Amino acid sequence: MVRLGSIVMHVSEIGRAAEFWGRALESQYELVHRDHNSATFFPKDGPGVVLQLTERNQMHLDLNTDSLEENAAEIKRLESLGARRVDWPYRPDVPVMADPDGNLFCVC
């Protein structure tokens, strides 16, 4: 079974976006990574959806599975629902797919 693991959101200026989302979500999320073009926020109270901000135009969802076998089965299931695989040069090791409207997501 897949579960929503993270939301990757495109931003125009990482400093401004990290400051805004850090303050907006401060009671529930904490900033755990920040570099020159990305920031990652994890839920403070254990498991949950991770928020990643990036200046690279890579807006997408990450769907997580628990094993390689489950990952392969979910990819086949998602393809049967109308998803298609997409060539993604940034992470050739991660299966990137598009929904019927072309919205990107990874199956990790």
N, C-alpha and C positions, 0 to 999 in steps of 0.2 A: 504494500500500500504506500502510495506517495503522500507526503505531507509538505506543506509550505515551509521551506527552511529559511529563505531570505528574500527580501525585496531589494533589488539594485536599482537605484534611482539616479538619473542623470541630473547634474547640477552645473551651473555656469561658473561658480566660484566656490571652491571647497571650503575656504576659511569662513565665509559668510554662511554657507549652508550648514556646516558643522556646528557653528555657534547657534544658529537658529534651532536646529533639530535637537541639539544638546539641551538647550533651555526648554524647548517645547515638551520634550519627553523625559525631563530630568527625574521625575518621580518613578518612572518605570524602566528607563534604559540608561546604560552607561557607555561612554566612549571608550573602546578598548584598543582602537588602532587609528592612527592618523598619519598620513604622509602628504607629499606635495600635491597629489591629485585624488586622494580617496580618504574616506573615514568610515569606520564600522562601529555600530552601536549594538550591544547585546542586552537582552532583558536582564534586569537586576535579580529577578526572582526565579532563576533556573531556566529551563527550556522554554523556547518560544521563537517567534519569527525575528530574525536578525535584519537590521536595516543597514544597507551599505549605500554610501553616497560616492559618486565618481564623476569626475570631469570628462571622462571618456564617454562617448555616446553608446553606452551598453545597457540601457534600461531593459530589465528582464526580471523574471522570477526564477528562483532556484527551488526545485522540487527534490526532496531528499528521500532516499530509500535506505534500508538497513543492510543490504548485501548486493554483491555484483549480480547474483541470480535474480534477486527482486528487481534490480535496476533494469536488467534485460527484459524481464517480463512486463514491467511497467512501460518501457519504451514501445514494445509491441502493442500493448493495450492502448496506449495513447495514439499510436499510428492508426489503429483500427477505428478510433474516434474521429480521425481526420487530421491529426498532427503530422508534420513532416520534418525530417532531419534537415539541418542547415549547416553548411560549412562555416566554421567560426575560427578564424586564424588566431585569435587571442588565446584560446584554450583548446587546442586540438585533442586534449586528453579527456575533455568533458563533453558528453553528448548534448548538443544544443538543438532545440527543436523550435518549430513555430506552430502556433495554433491556426485554425482555419482563416483567421483574419490577419495572420502574419506576425502576431505578437510573440516575441521570443521568450523561451524558458529553457533552463538547464535541468537535466535529470542527473542528480549527483548521488 
